[in-house]
Amino acid sequence: MKLIHLAAVAALTLPLLASAQGRVVGAGTITCAKYTNSRSVFDKPTILMVTTWTQGYMTAMNLVRVNSQQPELKPVDQEQIETYTKKYCAEHPLNMTYQAAQALVNDLAPSH
């Protein structure tokens, strides 16, 4: 319970990031370098926060897709999200984790 509370407080205190696509809030603003470092020091709250944020992002993208008559994303579990984010962030340390989430969404979108 404390871990969930800690993650919620941290998510609310993370900075906002304005991008050309819109405003990114919460754990999506964590840099890939910080995420990669969190994995190396076993900072499970940060890893969980980014994974949970990514799940919410994917849910929102699915809602947009369904409302615009597009097929839903291929389903993935928590471990697959963490593995994808770990690889993406290792390859793009200057990017933000929201960019890892968007790359995952792009990879999971069914081809027409």
HELIX and SHEET records of a PDB file:
HELIX    1   1 LYS A    2  THR A   13  1                                  12    
HELIX    2   2 GLY A   26  THR A   29  5                                   4    
HELIX    3   3 CYS A   32  SER A   40  1                                   9    
HELIX    4   4 LYS A   44  ASN A   67  1                                  24    
HELIX    5   5 GLN A   78  GLU A   91  1                                  14    
HELIX    6   6 THR A   97  LEU A  108  1                                  12    
SHEET    1   A 2 LEU A  17  SER A  19  0                                        
SHEET    2   A 2 GLY A  22  VAL A  24 -1                                        
END                                                                             
